[in-house]
């Protein structure tokens, strides 16, 4: 038996602590029975507390690796995570514009979970001008939405990001101070739906990667973006609820929670 596994190509950073980035993408895609193809955008020096150093990869290598994969494989979705520098954004754009039929799920990683800044004004402008018009589903947290839209009100941010070219925008509310987490999905020039989730007690490393990659996997399986967004939130919440601590800092999502014996 040779079951079809949808292929998702991830452009993400390498996290040596194993909690986020490409490692998170691979675990999430495996959990969704997808095949994970990957291009490393940047190496990092980081632990479960924070990112200490970012080491971007050469743009020409990013393009050549992606093109080699795309010449060989029928990719069902692109997932974009950590970009890190303007030149990397240009390299990813060079690939996306050649494959406009492939859905793009963009997690705009602008800061590490521990707070380290992973962007600059030039990169933000490139993301907004070039990548957002290529994006099927954008998944910023509230802080990232404010940076990308240069606005404060989250509903205005969501609408502005739609105007920038995204088809769907899911603004997540884990960084807000509300008792529960409010995630807002924007589509068709309005707030399409608001989702409410129980706020969990810990700080998590790789939650945004998990959510965006889950959406990419579900879209690759043929789900509509709206259904994928709903099911990916449920998957991510369950992985956070079952999280574990590998180091002395943030907790890691347990992306294989469904495999564990309840007994």
Secondary structure as UniProt FT lines:
FT   STRAND          7..14
FT   TURN            16..17
FT   HELIX           21..31
FT   TURN            32..33
FT   STRAND          35..46
FT   STRAND          51..56
FT   HELIX           59..72
FT   STRAND          77..80
FT   HELIX           86..96
FT   TURN            97..98
FT   TURN            100..101
FT   STRAND          103..106
FT   TURN            113..114
FT   HELIX           121..126
FT   HELIX           127..131
FT   HELIX           132..134
FT   STRAND          137..138
FT   HELIX           142..149
FT   HELIX           154..163
FT   TURN            164..165
FT   STRAND          168..172
FT   TURN            174..175
FT   STRAND          181..187
FT   TURN            188..189
FT   STRAND          190..197
FT   STRAND          204..205
FT   HELIX           207..220
FT   TURN            221..222
FT   HELIX           225..241
FT   STRAND          251..252
FT   TURN            255..256
FT   HELIX           257..259
//
